[in-house]
Amino acid sequence: MENTKYSKVYRIIHWLIAISFLLLLITIFLRLTWMNKFNVAAIIQDYLSGTDQVLSQEQLIDLAKKIREPMWNWHIYIGYALVGLFSIRFILPAFGRMKIQNPLGKTLSTKMKFQKWTYIIFYFCVIVSLATGLIIELGPTEFKRSMEEIHVLGIYYLIAFIGIHLAGVIIAEFTDQKGIISRIVSGTKDKD
Ligand code: HEM
């Protein structure tokens, strides 16, 4: 199999998107675990039980959300950065760079078709996450609830894609695409 050579633009966009997704994953992880509003509310409740102050459950959750907010703002910042990065990523093929994978080629092997379909499905899911995220933040309030219900499902495809992607790259490195990992880091001669 011919070894793909990754241009500078390709590598920069690839790593900016990869780092952004990792940071985004950290914000989601923190929100679901340490900074979970119910956990934080329980800690405040526990602390107050040793004093003569009482807060309602609603006030406790409100306070917990306020404590979480500076961390969660990073989800929004990274979300906007991803909107920019994916806009560039989807415009690049118009300039003949970083072409979008076409899974319909007749000569493709089953493995290649699987690989290309994985990217297409991933891009579709990312577009849904970005669009619903933007609507939650900037859209009319009557859509907020329904958009949130779709948006929070993003964690499932994100984890699945990262797992499949890493496994695929490692298998490729040790089978027919030796050096693929160093090529996506340091590249060789520019070609898309
Ligand atoms: C591919 C990109 C994105 C992914 C995979 C993603 C994923 C997620 C996930 C999994 C949650 C739920 C966390 C939880 O269960 O506690 C969440 C919540 C949220 N995201 Fe994103 N997100 C993305 C982009 C964005 C963007 C672009 C924005 C806005 C600019 C955004 C704004 C929000 C907001 C406001 C929430 C809170 C919703 C709520 O209160 O239920 N996200 N996101």
Residues whose N, C-alpha, C, O or C-beta is under 5 A from the ligand:
A	BS01	HEM	I28 R31 L32 H75 I76 G79 Y80 V126 S129 L130 G133 L134 I136 E137 E148 H151 V152 G154 I155 L158
